[in-house]
Amino acid sequence: MNQQQPHTLPPPYFEKVYQANADPWHFETSPYEHAKYANTLAALPRPLYGQAFEVGCSLGVLTEQLALRCEHLLAVDVALEPLQRAQARCAHLPQVVFEQMFLPVAFPRQHNLDLVVLSEVGYYWDLADLTRVADGLLARMVAGGQLLLVHWTPLVPDYPLTGDEVHAFFLHLATPQGPWQHLHGERHATYRLDLLEKR
């Protein structure tokens, strides 16, 4: 774990990021991001998911594409400004609901999730909060529900964890006795992707 920033990044951190730049990670314009989104969706083996949950939806660029594979999609973010833009982007998609939410302080009310997407968000939590998030999500997922992890792997000094540490944490739980089964993994130049399924 990085020693420079051991604690979970709080909501004001992201509010300041979006105040400084409306699209700080170039989700709307980056060919890299668009290619990564295509790989993210291609990694989902089912054509349709009933109850999906996207953590850290930001501007809703991935949300808009993910929604076409979901009967119902709850998309959340800690910052209000990108959440409002995501809501406007997906206004034509009645199956999408947006909420401002900060895990692990709050979790979805439903306990029937069959898909959870953690894309570029896990490294914002410290290890203790990542553990709480993992436990809370597991409790809200049905048996056979799938967890898709996609994270940038190079070191970012501000972040409590690296993408590799986030994936290693979940893969450590994907043992024959553990709660997860590892279905698929990919490593690209600067990000990795892993798909797990709840036993």
N, CA and C of each residue as an Amber inpcrd file, in Angstrom:
protein
   597
   0.8390000  -1.1890000   0.0000000   0.0000000   0.0000000   0.0000000
   0.8780000   1.2450000   0.0000000   0.4230000   2.2840000  -0.6750000
   1.1670000   3.5290000  -0.7000000   1.1220000   4.1830000   0.6780000
   2.2620000   4.7110000   1.1190000   2.3140000   5.3340000   2.4400000
   1.9560000   6.8170000   2.3960000   2.0160000   7.4380000   1.2030000
   1.7930000   8.8810000   1.1260000   0.3430000   9.2520000   1.4470000
  -0.6010000   8.4030000   1.0930000  -2.0190000   8.7290000   1.2530000
  -2.7520000   7.4700000   1.7140000  -2.6430000   7.1430000   3.0310000
  -3.1700000   5.8580000   3.4920000  -4.6790000   5.8160000   3.6450000
  -5.3450000   6.9590000   3.6530000  -6.7670000   6.9740000   3.9770000
  -7.6440000   7.1210000   2.7300000  -8.8580000   6.6210000   2.8420000
  -9.8480000   6.7540000   1.7730000 -10.0100000   8.2180000   1.3670000
 -10.0610000   8.4700000   0.0690000 -10.2550000   9.8390000  -0.4160000
 -11.7060000  10.2660000  -0.1590000 -11.9290000  11.3960000   0.5040000
 -13.2740000  11.8180000   0.8780000 -13.9960000  12.5270000  -0.2670000
 -15.3210000  12.6660000  -0.1800000 -16.0830000  13.3410000  -1.2370000
 -15.5600000  14.7200000  -1.6270000 -15.1190000  15.5730000  -0.6800000
 -14.6210000  16.8900000  -1.1060000 -13.4320000  16.8210000  -2.0760000
 -12.6450000  15.7640000  -2.0010000 -11.5360000  15.5930000  -2.9440000
 -12.0600000  15.5900000  -4.3730000 -13.1300000  14.8350000  -4.6040000
 -13.6770000  14.7040000  -5.9600000 -14.4430000  15.9480000  -6.3770000
 -15.0880000  16.5990000  -5.4160000 -15.7770000  17.8480000  -5.7400000
 -14.7840000  18.8930000  -6.2600000 -13.6100000  18.9550000  -5.6490000
 -12.5800000  19.9020000  -6.0920000 -12.0390000  19.5180000  -7.4680000
 -11.8850000  18.2200000  -7.7000000 -11.3880000  17.7540000  -8.9950000
 -12.3350000  18.1920000 -10.1140000 -13.6400000  18.0250000  -9.8890000
 -14.6140000  18.3830000 -10.9280000 -14.8130000  19.8860000 -11.0390000
 -14.5620000  20.6170000  -9.9670000 -14.6160000  22.0760000 -10.0610000
 -13.4820000  22.6000000 -10.9360000 -12.3540000  21.9240000 -10.8820000
 -11.1880000  22.3510000 -11.6630000 -11.2940000  21.9420000 -13.1270000
 -11.9900000  20.8330000 -13.3980000 -12.0800000  20.3140000 -14.7690000
 -13.3620000  19.5000000 -14.8860000 -14.2280000  19.8750000 -15.8060000
 -15.5270000  19.2040000 -15.9380000 -15.3920000  17.7410000 -16.3610000
 -14.3130000  17.4140000 -17.0570000 -14.0650000  16.0240000 -17.4730000
 -12.6020000  15.6960000 -17.1640000 -12.2620000  15.5400000 -15.8770000
 -10.8560000  15.4680000 -15.4750000 -10.0990000  14.2580000 -16.0160000
 -10.7990000  13.1840000 -16.3110000 -10.1340000  11.9870000 -16.8330000
 -10.4430000  11.7640000 -18.3240000 -11.0350000  12.7550000 -18.9640000
 -11.2930000  12.7310000 -20.4120000 -12.1630000  11.5310000 -20.8220000
 -13.1380000  11.2210000 -19.9870000 -14.0290000  10.1000000 -20.2810000
 -14.7930000  10.3040000 -21.5920000 -15.1210000  11.5500000 -21.8790000
 -15.9480000  11.8320000 -23.0580000 -15.1530000  11.8050000 -24.3570000
 -13.8600000  12.0870000 -24.2940000 -13.1070000  12.3220000 -25.5180000
 -11.9550000  11.3640000 -25.7640000 -11.5060000  10.6320000 -24.7670000
 -10.2870000   9.8390000 -24.8850000 -10.5050000   8.5330000 -25.6560000
  -9.7720000   8.2910000 -26.7410000  -9.8370000   6.9990000 -27.4280000
  -9.4560000   5.8420000 -26.5030000  -8.5210000   6.0880000 -25.5960000
  -8.1330000   5.0620000 -24.6170000  -9.3380000   4.6530000 -23.7670000
 -10.0600000   5.6450000 -23.2390000 -11.2280000   5.3440000 -22.4130000
 -12.2970000   4.6130000 -23.2200000 -12.5130000   5.0370000 -24.4580000
 -13.5510000   4.4100000 -25.2770000 -13.1930000   2.9630000 -25.5960000
 -11.9220000   2.6930000 -25.8530000 -11.4900000   1.3180000 -26.0970000
 -11.6250000   0.4770000 -24.8350000 -11.3120000   1.0680000 -23.7020000
 -11.4410000   0.3580000 -22.4230000 -12.9060000   0.0400000 -22.1290000
 -13.7990000   0.9770000 -22.4270000 -15.2280000   0.7200000 -22.2320000
 -15.6990000  -0.4330000 -23.1150000 -15.2100000  -0.4910000 -24.3400000
 -15.5850000  -1.5840000 -25.2360000 -15.1270000  -2.9230000 -24.6680000
 -13.9110000  -2.9700000 -24.1260000 -13.4140000  -4.1930000 -23.5110000
 -14.1890000  -4.5400000 -22.2500000 -14.5840000  -3.5200000 -21.5050000
 -15.3690000  -3.7280000 -20.2860000 -16.6870000  -4.4170000 -20.6080000
 -17.3820000  -3.9040000 -21.6020000 -18.6770000  -4.4840000 -21.9730000
 -18.5140000  -5.8600000 -22.6030000 -17.4310000  -6.0400000 -23.3650000
 -17.1860000  -7.3350000 -24.0040000 -16.8920000  -8.4210000 -22.9730000
 -16.4160000  -8.0380000 -21.8070000 -16.0800000  -9.0160000 -20.7690000
 -17.3110000  -9.5530000 -20.0430000 -18.4400000  -8.9020000 -20.2050000
 -19.6670000  -9.3660000 -19.5500000 -20.2700000 -10.5030000 -20.3740000
 -20.3880000 -11.7000000 -19.8110000 -20.8050000 -12.8540000 -20.6080000
 -22.2980000 -12.9470000 -20.8710000 -23.1080000 -12.2330000 -20.0940000
 -24.5580000 -12.3350000 -20.2630000 -25.0800000 -11.1870000 -21.1210000
 -26.0400000 -11.4630000 -21.9720000 -26.5770000 -10.3860000 -22.7990000
 -27.3750000  -9.3620000 -21.9910000 -27.9430000  -9.8150000 -20.8550000
 -28.8050000  -8.9250000 -20.0720000 -28.6950000  -9.2670000 -18.5890000
 -28.6200000  -8.2200000 -17.7680000 -28.5900000  -8.3600000 -16.3060000
 -29.8370000  -7.6910000 -15.7390000 -30.4040000  -8.2940000 -14.7120000
 -31.6480000  -7.7840000 -14.1560000 -31.4630000  -6.5600000 -13.2790000
 -30.5760000  -6.6760000 -12.2760000 -30.3540000  -5.5990000 -11.3110000
 -28.8600000  -5.3220000 -11.2350000 -28.4420000  -4.2070000 -11.8040000
 -27.0210000  -3.8680000 -11.8660000 -26.7330000  -2.6190000 -11.0410000
 -25.4820000  -2.5280000 -10.5980000 -25.0360000  -1.4320000  -9.7400000
 -23.6640000  -0.9750000 -10.2110000 -23.5610000   0.2990000 -10.5990000
 -22.2900000   0.8790000 -11.0320000 -21.8150000   1.8760000  -9.9890000
 -20.6310000   1.6410000  -9.4560000 -20.0630000   2.5050000  -8.4220000
 -19.1140000   3.4920000  -9.0760000 -19.3160000   4.7790000  -8.8010000
 -18.4410000   5.7950000  -9.3760000 -18.7250000   6.0460000 -10.8430000
 -19.9590000   6.3990000 -11.1540000 -20.3740000   6.5240000 -12.5590000
 -19.8440000   7.7800000 -13.2370000 -19.3980000   8.7630000 -12.4570000
 -18.8490000  10.0070000 -12.9960000 -19.8280000  10.6580000 -13.9840000
 -19.3770000  10.9330000 -15.2030000 -20.1960000  11.6470000 -16.1800000
 -21.1930000  10.7440000 -16.9000000 -21.1700000   9.4560000 -16.6060000
 -22.1570000   8.5410000 -17.1750000 -21.8400000   8.0390000 -18.5710000
 -20.5810000   8.1720000 -19.0070000 -20.2340000   7.7180000 -20.3590000
 -20.3330000   6.1970000 -20.4520000 -19.7460000   5.5010000 -19.4770000
 -19.8900000   4.0450000 -19.4330000 -21.3150000   3.6500000 -19.0660000
 -21.9280000   4.4040000 -18.1850000 -23.2990000   4.1140000 -17.7410000
 -24.2540000   4.0030000 -18.9180000 -24.1400000   4.9390000 -19.8410000
 -25.0290000   4.9750000 -20.9950000 -24.9140000   3.6970000 -21.8220000
 -23.7070000   3.1710000 -21.9410000 -23.4990000   1.9430000 -22.7090000
 -23.8870000   0.7160000 -21.9000000 -23.5470000   0.7170000 -20.6240000
 -23.8580000  -0.4040000 -19.7400000 -25.3660000  -0.6050000 -19.6080000
 -26.1080000   0.4830000 -19.6170000 -27.5580000   0.4160000 -19.4280000
 -28.2480000  -0.4440000 -20.4760000 -27.6690000  -0.5310000 -21.6660000
 -28.2780000  -1.3230000 -22.7270000 -28.2150000  -2.8160000 -22.4300000
 -27.4250000  -3.1970000 -21.4100000 -27.3030000  -4.5870000 -21.0120000
 -28.0290000  -4.8560000 -19.6910000 -28.8220000  -3.8960000 -19.2170000
 -29.4240000  -4.0040000 -17.8860000 -30.9260000  -3.7010000 -17.9280000
 -31.6990000  -4.5090000 -17.2140000 -33.1180000  -4.1940000 -17.0290000
 -33.2810000  -3.0350000 -16.0500000 -32.4080000  -2.9830000 -15.0440000
 -32.3990000  -1.8740000 -14.0870000 -30.9570000  -1.6210000 -13.6780000
 -30.5500000  -0.3630000 -13.6950000 -29.1810000   0.0050000 -13.3570000
 -29.2020000   1.1670000 -12.3720000 -28.6300000   0.9440000 -11.2020000
 -28.4120000   2.0080000 -10.2300000 -26.9700000   2.4760000 -10.3700000
 -26.7840000   3.7490000 -10.7030000 -25.4540000   4.3280000 -10.8920000
 -25.2470000   5.4120000  -9.8440000 -24.1160000   5.3470000  -9.1420000
 -23.8790000   6.2910000  -8.0440000 -22.5180000   6.9450000  -8.1860000
 -22.4030000   8.1250000  -7.5800000 -21.1300000   8.8190000  -7.4900000
 -21.1510000   9.6550000  -6.2140000 -19.9640000  10.0080000  -5.7130000
 -19.8960000  10.8130000  -4.4930000 -20.0660000  12.2910000  -4.7810000
 -19.7700000  12.7160000  -6.0150000 -19.8060000  14.1390000  -6.3730000
 -21.0820000  14.4570000  -7.1400000 -21.7200000  15.5480000  -6.7750000
 -23.0150000  15.8970000  -7.3520000 -22.9020000  16.4030000  -8.7880000
 -21.8740000  17.1980000  -9.0990000 -21.7810000  17.8140000 -10.4280000
 -21.7080000  16.7780000 -11.5570000 -20.8040000  15.7990000 -11.4900000
 -20.8000000  14.7960000 -12.5600000 -22.0570000  13.9410000 -12.5660000
 -22.6320000  13.7360000 -11.4040000 -23.8580000  12.9390000 -11.3120000
 -25.0010000  13.6070000 -12.0760000 -25.0990000  14.9180000 -11.9680000
 -26.1350000  15.6470000 -12.6990000 -25.9130000  15.5670000 -14.2030000
 -24.6590000  15.6160000 -14.6270000 -24.3560000  15.4950000 -16.0580000
 -24.6470000  14.0740000 -16.5560000 -24.3660000  13.0820000 -15.7190000
 -24.6750000  11.7000000 -16.0850000 -26.1800000  11.5020000 -16.2270000
 -26.9270000  12.1140000 -15.3350000 -28.3870000  12.0020000 -15.3850000
 -28.9310000  12.6130000 -16.6710000 -28.3790000  13.7480000 -17.0620000
 -28.8100000  14.3750000 -18.3110000 -28.4230000  13.5160000 -19.5150000
 -27.2420000  12.9210000 -19.4730000 -26.7720000  12.0800000 -20.5720000
 -27.6820000  10.8600000 -20.7600000 -28.1810000  10.3310000 -19.6640000
 -28.9570000   9.0860000 -19.7060000 -30.4580000   9.3180000 -19.5400000
 -30.8970000  10.5400000 -19.7730000 -32.3130000  10.8630000 -19.5820000
 -33.2290000  10.0350000 -20.4710000 -32.6910000   9.5280000 -21.5830000
 -33.4920000   8.7260000 -22.5100000 -33.5330000   7.2530000 -22.1150000
 -32.9150000   6.9130000 -20.9870000 -32.8330000   5.5170000 -20.5500000
 -33.6050000   5.3520000 -19.2390000 -34.8710000   4.9460000 -19.3160000
 -35.6970000   4.8930000 -18.1060000 -35.2560000   3.8380000 -17.0990000
 -34.4210000   2.8900000 -17.5180000 -33.9930000   1.8310000 -16.6010000
 -32.8470000   2.2640000 -15.6910000 -32.3420000   3.4890000 -15.8890000
 -31.2140000   3.9630000 -15.0890000 -31.7030000   4.9080000 -13.9990000
 -31.2390000   4.6680000 -12.7730000 -31.5250000   5.5290000 -11.6280000
 -30.1790000   6.0090000 -11.0770000 -30.0920000   7.2930000 -10.7660000
 -28.8570000   7.8590000 -10.2350000 -29.0580000   8.2760000  -8.7810000
 -28.0140000   8.0620000  -7.9720000 -28.0310000   8.5060000  -6.5850000
 -26.6430000   8.9940000  -6.1970000 -26.6070000  10.0080000  -5.3420000
 -25.3420000  10.4160000  -4.7420000 -25.0980000   9.5040000  -3.5460000
 -23.9710000   8.7940000  -3.5430000 -23.7290000   7.7800000  -2.5250000
 -22.2270000   7.6390000  -2.3020000 -21.8380000   7.4720000  -1.0550000
 -20.4410000   7.3080000  -0.6720000 -20.2880000   5.9810000   0.0610000
 -19.8300000   4.9780000  -0.6760000 -19.5410000   3.6960000  -0.0520000
 -18.2160000   3.8000000   0.7060000 -18.0510000   3.1460000   1.8810000
 -18.9630000   2.2150000   2.5410000 -19.8840000   2.8540000   3.5690000
 -20.0300000   4.1860000   3.5380000 -20.9570000   4.8340000   4.4730000
 -22.3960000   4.4400000   4.1520000 -22.7190000   4.2900000   2.8790000
 -24.0620000   3.8950000   2.4390000 -23.9420000   2.8380000   1.3540000
 -24.9930000   2.0240000   1.2330000 -25.0780000   0.9740000   0.2210000
 -26.4750000   0.9840000  -0.3960000 -26.6290000   0.3560000  -1.5570000
 -27.9780000   0.2300000  -2.1330000 -28.9200000  -0.5060000  -1.1870000
 -30.1930000  -0.1700000  -1.2860000 -31.1950000  -0.8210000  -0.4280000
 -31.4880000  -2.2420000  -0.8970000 -31.4090000  -2.4750000  -2.1940000
 -31.7870000  -3.7940000  -2.7050000 -30.7180000  -4.8420000  -2.4110000
 -31.1630000  -6.0880000  -2.2810000 -30.2750000  -7.2140000  -2.0060000
 -30.4100000  -8.2720000  -3.1030000 -30.6420000  -7.8240000  -4.3340000
 -30.8390000  -8.7690000  -5.4390000 -29.9620000  -8.4190000  -6.6370000
 -28.7900000  -7.8630000  -6.3810000 -27.9110000  -7.4350000  -7.4660000
 -27.3080000  -8.6430000  -8.1730000 -27.3780000  -8.6500000  -9.4980000
 -26.7160000  -9.7120000 -10.2480000 -25.5310000  -9.1910000 -11.0640000
 -25.2530000  -7.8780000 -10.9680000 -24.0470000  -7.3150000 -11.5700000
 -23.6210000  -6.0860000 -10.7700000 -22.3440000  -6.0560000 -10.4190000
 -21.7310000  -4.8670000  -9.8190000 -20.5040000  -4.5180000 -10.6500000
 -20.4030000  -3.2550000 -11.0390000 -19.2620000  -2.7820000 -11.8160000
 -18.4600000  -1.8020000 -10.9600000 -17.2090000  -2.1760000 -10.6850000
 -16.2540000  -1.2920000 -10.0200000 -15.2020000  -0.9250000 -11.0590000
 -15.4030000   0.1740000 -11.7360000 -14.4920000   0.6150000 -12.7940000
 -13.8100000   1.9030000 -12.3670000 -12.5130000   1.8290000 -12.1710000
 -11.6810000   2.9870000 -11.8200000 -12.1670000   3.6600000 -10.5300000
 -12.4280000   2.8500000  -9.5110000 -12.9130000   3.4130000  -8.2520000
 -12.3070000   2.7370000  -7.0240000 -11.8780000   1.4730000  -7.1490000
 -11.4490000   0.7190000  -5.9760000 -10.2360000   1.2890000  -5.2740000
  -9.3370000   1.9260000  -6.0270000  -8.1040000   2.4480000  -5.4240000
  -8.3220000   3.7340000  -4.6370000  -9.5320000   4.2780000  -4.6460000
  -9.8290000   5.4640000  -3.8390000 -10.0810000   5.1130000  -2.3770000
 -10.3290000   3.8330000  -2.0870000 -10.5450000   3.3910000  -0.7120000
  -9.2420000   2.8720000  -0.1210000  -9.0780000   3.0440000   1.1920000
  -7.9920000   2.3390000   1.8640000  -8.4220000   0.8880000   2.0740000
  -7.5120000   0.0780000   2.5670000  -7.7780000  -1.3540000   2.6440000
  -8.9430000  -1.6720000   3.5700000  -9.0550000  -0.9460000   4.6780000
 -10.1580000  -1.1960000   5.6110000 -11.5020000  -0.8950000   4.9540000
 -11.5870000   0.2230000   4.2300000 -12.8460000   0.5630000   3.5770000
 -13.1110000  -0.3390000   2.3740000 -12.0700000  -0.7440000   1.6550000
 -12.2650000  -1.6890000   0.5550000 -12.8500000  -2.9960000   1.0830000
 -12.3940000  -3.4280000   2.2460000 -12.9400000  -4.6340000   2.8710000
 -14.4210000  -4.4480000   3.1990000 -14.7680000  -3.2840000   3.7350000
 -16.1750000  -2.9960000   4.0490000 -17.0210000  -2.9570000   2.7770000
 -16.4820000  -2.3540000   1.7380000 -17.1980000  -2.2930000   0.4660000
 -17.4230000  -3.7030000  -0.0810000 -16.3830000  -4.5120000  -0.0730000
 -16.4880000  -5.8780000  -0.5930000 -17.5330000  -6.6820000   0.1810000
 -17.5200000  -6.5540000   1.4910000 -18.4980000  -7.2770000   2.3190000
 -19.9130000  -6.7840000   2.0460000 -20.0700000  -5.4610000   1.9390000
 -21.3920000  -4.8970000   1.7030000 -21.9560000  -5.2730000   0.3470000
 -21.1070000  -5.2930000  -0.6660000 -21.5630000  -5.6870000  -1.9990000
 -21.9140000  -7.1690000  -2.0440000 -21.0630000  -7.9850000  -1.4390000
 -21.3090000  -9.4280000  -1.4300000 -22.6600000  -9.7420000  -0.7930000
 -22.9780000  -9.0390000   0.2860000 -24.2400000  -9.2760000   0.9950000
 -25.4550000  -8.8800000   0.1690000 -25.2640000  -8.0120000  -0.8040000
 -26.3740000  -7.5100000  -1.6110000 -26.4790000  -8.1840000  -2.9770000
 -25.6260000  -9.1480000  -3.2230000 -25.6280000  -9.8370000  -4.5140000
 -26.2520000 -11.2170000  -4.3950000 -26.9100000 -11.6390000  -5.4510000
 -27.4830000 -12.9810000  -5.4950000 -26.3820000 -13.9810000  -5.8140000
 -26.6050000 -15.2440000  -5.4790000 -25.6800000 -16.2900000  -5.8880000
 -25.6190000 -16.3120000  -7.4160000 -24.4270000 -16.3480000  -7.9620000
 -24.2600000 -16.2540000  -9.4080000 -24.1360000 -14.8420000  -9.9120000
 -24.2910000 -13.8560000  -9.0240000 -24.0910000 -12.4660000  -9.4120000
 -22.6370000 -12.2150000  -9.7530000 -22.4000000 -11.2880000 -10.6550000
 -21.0410000 -11.0590000 -11.1600000 -20.5050000  -9.6940000 -10.7550000
 -19.2110000  -9.6690000 -10.4690000 -18.4910000  -8.4550000 -10.0950000
 -17.4200000  -8.2060000 -11.1450000 -17.5050000  -7.0530000 -11.8100000
 -16.5270000  -6.6890000 -12.8310000 -15.6270000  -5.5920000 -12.2890000
 -14.3250000  -5.8780000 -12.2740000 -13.3120000  -4.9400000 -11.7960000
 -12.4860000  -4.4500000 -12.9780000 -12.3300000  -3.1290000 -13.1040000
 -11.4920000  -2.5420000 -14.1600000 -10.7360000  -1.3700000 -13.5340000
  -9.3990000  -1.4420000 -13.5450000  -8.6260000  -0.3940000 -12.8780000
  -7.2970000  -0.0980000 -13.5710000  -6.9620000   1.1790000 -13.5610000
  -5.6510000   1.6930000 -13.9670000  -4.5970000   1.0910000 -13.0440000
  -3.4890000   0.6210000 -13.6050000  -2.4920000  -0.0590000 -12.7810000
  -1.2610000   0.7680000 -12.4030000  -0.8400000   1.7910000 -13.1680000
   0.3190000   2.5730000 -12.7090000   0.0480000   3.2780000 -11.3770000
   1.1070000   3.5350000 -10.6650000   1.0180000   4.1890000  -9.3610000
   0.5040000   5.6220000  -9.4970000  -0.4560000   5.9870000  -8.6450000
  -0.9040000   7.3760000  -8.5190000  -0.6790000   7.7670000  -7.0660000
   0.2350000   8.6960000  -6.7780000   0.6070000   8.9820000  -5.3830000
  -0.5560000   9.3800000  -4.4810000  -1.5720000  10.0330000  -5.0210000
  -2.7110000  10.4570000  -4.2010000  -3.5600000   9.2870000  -3.7010000
  -3.5220000   8.1690000  -4.4030000  -4.4880000   7.1030000  -4.1380000
  -3.9880000   6.1540000  -3.0570000  -4.8610000   5.7090000  -2.1660000
  -4.4560000   4.7880000  -1.0960000  -3.9530000   3.4400000  -1.6100000
  -4.5140000   2.9530000  -2.7090000  -4.1490000   1.6560000  -3.2590000
  -3.8400000   1.7910000  -4.7490000  -3.1750000   0.8040000  -5.2980000
  -3.0080000   0.7140000  -6.7450000  -4.1000000  -0.1990000  -7.3060000
  -4.2940000  -0.1360000  -8.6150000  -5.2450000  -1.0340000  -9.2480000
  -4.8870000  -2.4890000  -9.0140000  -3.5970000  -2.8100000  -9.0670000
  -3.1760000  -4.1910000  -8.8270000  -3.5200000  -4.6450000  -7.4090000
  -3.3760000  -3.7510000  -6.4450000  -3.7090000  -4.1090000  -5.0620000
  -5.2060000  -4.3580000  -4.9020000  -6.0200000  -3.5840000  -5.5900000
  -7.4730000  -3.7950000  -5.5320000  -7.8260000  -5.1610000  -6.1010000
  -7.2770000  -5.4890000  -7.2450000  -7.5960000  -6.7660000  -7.8780000
  -7.0370000  -7.9340000  -7.0760000  -5.8370000  -7.7660000  -6.5200000
  -5.2520000  -8.8180000  -5.6970000  -6.1120000  -9.0800000  -4.4700000
  -6.6860000  -8.0310000  -3.8960000  -7.5620000  -8.1940000  -2.7400000
  -8.7470000  -9.1010000  -3.0800000  -9.4140000  -8.8340000  -4.2000000
 -10.5800000  -9.6330000  -4.5700000 -10.1800000 -11.0380000  -5.0190000
  -9.0820000 -11.1390000  -5.7600000  -8.6650000 -12.4540000  -6.2330000
  -8.2350000 -13.3530000  -5.0780000  -7.7600000 -12.7570000  -3.9880000
  -7.4200000 -13.5250000  -2.7950000  -8.6610000 -14.2080000  -2.2050000
  -9.8320000 -13.6320000  -2.4780000 -11.0980000 -14.2060000  -1.9940000
 -11.6900000 -15.2060000  -2.9790000 -11.0690000 -15.3330000  -4.1430000
 -11.5770000 -16.2330000  -5.1850000 -10.8350000 -17.5680000  -5.1230000
 -11.0080000 -18.2480000  -3.9950000 -10.4320000 -19.5680000  -3.7850000
 -11.5640000 -20.5840000  -3.7250000 -11.2570000 -21.8700000  -3.7800000
 -12.3350000 -22.8730000  -3.6870000 -13.1940000 -22.7260000  -2.4260000
 -12.6070000 -22.2050000  -1.3490000 -13.3680000 -22.0010000  -0.1140000
 -13.8960000 -20.5700000   0.0160000 -13.5100000 -19.6970000  -0.8990000
 -13.8700000 -18.2860000  -0.7820000 -15.2220000 -17.9760000  -1.3900000
 -15.6730000 -16.7190000  -1.2290000 -17.0090000 -16.3390000  -1.7040000
 -17.0900000 -16.0830000  -3.2060000 -15.9370000 -15.9610000  -3.8800000
 -15.9210000 -15.6030000  -5.2950000 -15.2630000 -16.6850000  -6.1290000
 -15.7040000 -16.7880000  -7.3750000 -15.0450000 -17.6010000  -8.3910000
 -14.5240000 -16.6680000  -9.4660000 -13.2730000 -16.8490000  -9.8870000
 -12.6820000 -16.0020000 -10.9170000 -13.0330000 -16.5690000 -12.2860000
 -13.7520000 -15.7840000 -13.0960000 -14.2000000 -16.2480000 -14.4030000
 -13.2850000 -15.8230000 -15.5440000 -12.6950000 -14.6240000 -15.4190000
 -11.9770000 -14.0680000 -16.5730000 -11.0410000 -12.9720000 -16.1010000
  -9.8780000 -12.8610000 -16.7400000  -8.9360000 -11.8000000 -16.4250000
  -8.1920000 -11.3340000 -17.6600000  -7.9130000 -10.0480000 -17.7150000
  -7.1350000  -9.4560000 -18.7990000  -6.1780000  -8.4280000 -18.2120000
  -4.9650000  -8.3790000 -18.7600000  -4.0350000  -7.3150000 -18.3910000
  -3.6380000  -6.5640000 -19.6540000  -3.8900000  -5.2720000 -19.6430000
  -3.5090000  -4.4060000 -20.7480000  -2.3340000  -3.5330000 -20.3130000
  -1.8790000  -2.6670000 -21.1780000  -0.6610000  -1.8970000 -20.9010000
  -0.7750000  -1.0800000 -19.6170000  -1.9140000  -0.4430000 -19.3900000
  -2.0500000   0.4350000 -18.2230000  -3.3010000   0.1610000 -17.4010000
  -4.0050000  -0.9230000 -17.6810000  -5.1370000  -1.2800000 -16.8310000
  -5.3430000  -2.7820000 -16.8660000  -6.1100000  -3.2680000 -15.8930000
  -6.4390000  -4.6830000 -15.8640000  -7.9300000  -4.8490000 -15.6160000
  -8.4140000  -6.0240000 -15.9630000  -9.8360000  -6.3320000 -15.8860000
  -9.9820000  -7.7410000 -15.3230000 -10.8670000  -7.9010000 -14.3480000
 -11.1610000  -9.2250000 -13.8000000 -12.6600000  -9.3420000 -13.5510000
 -13.1950000 -10.5230000 -13.9020000 -14.6010000 -10.8180000 -13.6910000
 -14.7220000 -11.9480000 -12.6790000 -15.4840000 -11.6940000 -11.6260000
 -15.7120000 -12.6810000 -10.5780000 -17.2020000 -12.9940000 -10.4810000
 -17.5050000 -14.1520000  -9.9330000 -18.9010000 -14.5550000  -9.7430000
 -19.0870000 -15.0500000  -8.3200000 -20.1760000 -14.6210000  -7.7010000
 -20.4680000 -15.0310000  -6.3210000 -20.8820000 -16.5070000  -6.2970000
 -20.2560000 -17.2550000  -5.4300000 -20.5850000 -18.6780000  -5.3190000
 -21.9750000 -18.8640000  -4.7160000
